[in-house]
Amino acid sequence: MAEFTFYTVAMSRGQISRWALHEAGADYEQVVFDFATRPDHFTDINPMNKVPALVHHHGAHDHVITEAAAINHYLAETHPDAGLLPDTHEKAAYFRWLFFAAGPLEQAVVAQAMDWKVPQERVGMAGFGSLELALSAMESWLSDNDFAAGSRFTMADTYVGSQFIWGLRFGSIPEAPAFRAYVDRVTNRSAYSEANAIDAKLIDEG
Ligand SMILES: N[C@@H](CCC(=O)N[C@@H](CS)C(=O)NCC(=O)O)C(=O)O
């Protein structure tokens, strides 16, 4: 049995974690389905009934992990030799932007896609403030730094990068030179191409 079982749907946020599996060089088997045919009892694994979900078969234990950002960081932790964890000096930026992308940035993008409006007088109550504010924070970082944690690719880039890959592709994040250059940098990697090719083939076979 492989060390990890990966539950995914080809056209989904599962792509974010497949990229991480390939960056880490993880030994995984996949359970691919579509939303109409989720495996029986999938909610035992993820009560949210959402993908991605990962099970780590660890000795006598099966550890379940959900949430793409958490899965990706978990894979970096369980594969330290892959060199995807931040060093002492990169750690602050690594966690800052990983959590920022999974929280405020994603919420801001989804709020815009759903056309949810935050009344101006209540912007302070919304953790993401506004999409403009969240993007301007990221733009300022990515104008001065090549990657989420600083000057080198780390696992945070699989998640932060995915937000920008998808955002620019679907127009939910506006074009900006810093965002486009960042997407070009993070996608120019063999693990990204490998993972992307698997999901592209699954989508084609659809
Ligand atoms: N916060 C979750 C979001 C996961 C999520 O919403 N996945 C979608 C696919 S992109 C899903 O499984 N939707 C099916 C459903 O909710 O029924 C994560 O980052 O992993």
The ligand as an SDF file (V2000), in Angstrom:
LIG
                    3D

 20 19  0  0  0  0  0  0  0  0999 V2000
  -11.1310   25.1360    1.9460 N   0  0  0  0  0  0  0  0  0  0  0  0
  -11.0860   23.9320    1.1720 C   0  0  0  0  0  0  0  0  0  0  0  0
  -12.0060   24.0820   -0.0100 C   0  0  0  0  0  0  0  0  0  0  0  0
  -12.2660   22.7610   -0.6840 C   0  0  0  0  0  0  0  0  0  0  0  0
  -13.3880   22.8790   -1.7070 C   0  0  0  0  0  0  0  0  0  0  0  0
  -14.2550   23.7670   -1.6200 O   0  0  0  0  0  0  0  0  0  0  0  0
  -13.4050   21.9550   -2.6570 N   0  0  0  0  0  0  0  0  0  0  0  0
  -14.4600   21.9460   -3.6450 C   0  0  0  0  0  0  0  0  0  0  0  0
  -13.8560   21.6820   -5.0170 C   0  0  0  0  0  0  0  0  0  0  0  0
  -12.7760   22.9520   -5.5780 S   0  0  0  0  0  0  0  0  0  0  0  0
  -15.4160   20.7940   -3.3710 C   0  0  0  0  0  0  0  0  0  0  0  0
  -15.0180   19.7080   -2.9950 O   0  0  0  0  0  0  0  0  0  0  0  0
  -16.7040   21.0410   -3.6180 N   0  0  0  0  0  0  0  0  0  0  0  0
  -17.7140   20.0250   -3.5760 C   0  0  0  0  0  0  0  0  0  0  0  0
  -18.7760   20.2740   -2.5470 C   0  0  0  0  0  0  0  0  0  0  0  0
  -18.5910   21.1120   -1.6650 O   0  0  0  0  0  0  0  0  0  0  0  0
  -19.7860   19.5860   -2.6220 O   0  0  0  0  0  0  0  0  0  0  0  0
   -9.6540   23.6330    0.7150 C   0  0  0  0  0  0  0  0  0  0  0  0
   -8.8940   24.5820    0.5190 O   0  0  0  0  0  0  0  0  0  0  0  0
   -9.2700   22.4660    0.5680 O   0  0  0  0  0  0  0  0  0  0  0  0
  1  2  1  0
  2  3  1  0
  2 18  1  0
  3  4  1  0
  4  5  1  0
  5  6  2  0
  5  7  1  0
  7  8  1  0
  8  9  1  0
  8 11  1  0
  9 10  1  0
 11 12  2  0
 11 13  1  0
 13 14  1  0
 14 15  1  0
 15 16  2  0
 15 17  1  0
 18 19  2  0
 18 20  1  0
M  END
$$$$
